[in-house]
Amino acid sequence: MLLGTCRVNKLNHLEIGGCDAVELAKEFGTPLYVMDENLIRENCRTYLNSIRSLHENTDVIYAGKAFLTIEMCRIIEEEGLCLDVVSGGELYTAIKAQFPAKRIYFHGNNKSYDELKMAIEYGVGRIVVDNFYELELISDLSKKYPAKNIKVLLRLTPGIEAHTHDYIKTGQLDSKFGFGMENGQALLAVESALSIKGLKLMGFHCHIGSQIFEEEPFKDAAQIMVKFAKTVNDKYGFNTREIDFGGGFGIKYLETDRPLPVKEYIHALVTSVKKCCQNYDVPLPKISIEPGRAIIGEAGTTLYTVGAIKNIPGIRKYVSVDGGMSDNIRPALYGAKYTALIANKAASPKEERVSIAGKCCESGDMLIWDIDLPKIDPGDILAVFCTGAYHYSMASNYNMLPKPAVVFVKNNTARLVVRRQTYEDLLSNEVYLPPAKKVYTASM
Ligand code: LLP
């Protein structure tokens, strides 16, 4: 499955962004996250153009939790997207990248006072308020910073849960995120937000799930959110200027995955919002979306070096690589599935069925079960596709494995964007005193 600029070159090697993957592995070591910069930029443009062509008043907000580095902030900025951050750390990364404050949306279900203070001081464009406690904190801060124009959205839970093909309208209130719509919490939140001087309510936000393959959930979300806008208009005379529909647009992890073309998701969403606004007679708001995975997921490939191979005749061949759940927690956490090829035997015929094991000390550290590959040997470079989203950002140092380097490739050149952690890095936060020297004397 060759996406973006991936292709097989004359040496039968995988090439990404014009760079030979085997050479990348040699130069930067493995495991290695390789990011296809042209594909990232193309995805940004596809989302922005698709929505702008239907509705001028929009923000496409990249969800930084999927993958965030200073360089990624720069690309997002250059491509004209906004940025969604969910913690002081992500905000700090954006600040270090000098990302324009007004284009930052600050999310999170438990923002601390200090995080909110940092966001307000920097002057972020929107704070997406999740709960009543946060409203109180912002109210306090608005008194301390009267000159700051604090613009907020309220995060609502519309009772829709969608993940890939699993779509349910539960009407469920049982979520840690946002203000419930069915039990009156959302209306109370609007009242409360409108009563806080120094805070400007701009509209509402929802996020209905992840890796969604259908347009129906987005249409339903549009209906529910616009109906709410009508209710608050009738009740409080409040004009909803913006509705942010979150992320969740599906991508192609496997050959068999069938995400909709971007235009179709966007068309379904925008036309539903427009239709509902007409039906309910409310002014058309700004319509925003927050794709994370869909911008960066398919642009990432992880390169590993094959090591030990254990054949259990008649049962299974385990092929171990030099990374695992420490650089890709998704198979262990979600049962996520991936496809791969051998970068140095890229177009060779498939000869054997193997399972790819990580090197962490857990039986559950398996990256891929039952994949057909050419004859595989120690020293081969395995390329696992679609590892751009929620891999680097969810990487850990389990088993004291250093986090891999990140390389951006484009037009035959590779740039090191994050260097590989060293063993020294692994100990760099430890605070210890050197052991006291024992002084032995003759009398002891
Ligand atoms: N906006 C909000 C408020 C979100 O909570 C999320 C994801 C997004 C946008 C971006 O969603 P995306 O377009 O990337 O699906 N670690 C999981 C995914 C967790 C997503 C959490 N929220 C994974 O690896 O699949």
Residues whose N, C-alpha, C, O or C-beta is under 5 A from the ligand:
A	BS01	LLP	A63 A66 H207 G209 S210 Q211 G246 G247 G248 F249 E290 P291 G292 R293 A294 Y390
